[in-house]
Amino acid sequence: MIVGKNANKAYPKLLIVCEIFGLLSVILSGLFFDKKLYASKYVYNWNTNPFSYHPLMMTLGLLFCYGNAILLYRTLKSTPKLIAKILHASLLIVSLVLAIVGFVAIVRSKNLGKRPHFMSFHSWLGLTTLILFALQWICGFISFLVPQLSLNIRKAYMPSHRLWGKIIFLSAVVAILTGLSEYGYGSSFFTANDAEQDRRLIMNFFGVFTSLFSLFVIYLLSNSDYQRPPDEHIEK
Ligand code: HEM
């Protein structure tokens, strides 16, 4: 673990590596249904193939935007606290909206295929993650922004807000990885036939970069030397 003054210097470098992994993960999830790569066999189409939007929206929203939102106080250490709070809440709202689009996409896809809902562990975990995320956002907004509760209540609530923020991120990561396995193993490109080997590689590397991004996010969150120092005068 990097400590003390070295930690301040290390944070931006580690963050860049973390962002590269996160961007690679988003790009690879975008390639699952890329028209040019797959000669229109797998395409983005809200009307005929709404599922195509599910992995991309979830990865962009719940992995990349959410991961960056929970790192934001550390990334913008010297930005005034109120601005950091507003940016944190805004990035989380973008993340929630993208996740809702991803959720509507899968529900629509199942309705079109007349398939039953909420049968798998992935779907239970995914739905739980979305509900917890919406509740956490509402509690955080009321406590820290509008109407903003008393300093004592905010101080008492803060450890739970931090803990649940990490739990929600981890459950989103597990939901992505279980979704990936479920989709992959039910697909023709995970058979002995190598004709679609590139698609299989895209999916596997998506799993690798998703895991690496989440490991970096958790590492950057768990090192207290990267934490923003408390500014009590602004808090009051
Ligand atoms: C945090 C990210 C994710 C969340 C919150 C999530 C959430 C959900 C939910 C709630 C369902 C059930 C919908 C229903 O039954 O009506 C579902 C289904 C599904 N998801 Fe995801 N998902 C995520 C990521 C992914 C990814 C990355 C993939 C694939 C690469 C994926 C593949 C699937 C598949 C194949 C289904 C249909 C089978 C099933 O119901 O389990 N998901 N997802």
Residues whose N, C-alpha, C, O or C-beta is under 5 A from the ligand:
A	BS01	HEM	P55 M58 L62 I106 V107 K110 P116 H117 F118 M119 S120 H122 S123 G126 L127 T129 A172 A175 I176 G179 L180 E182 Y183
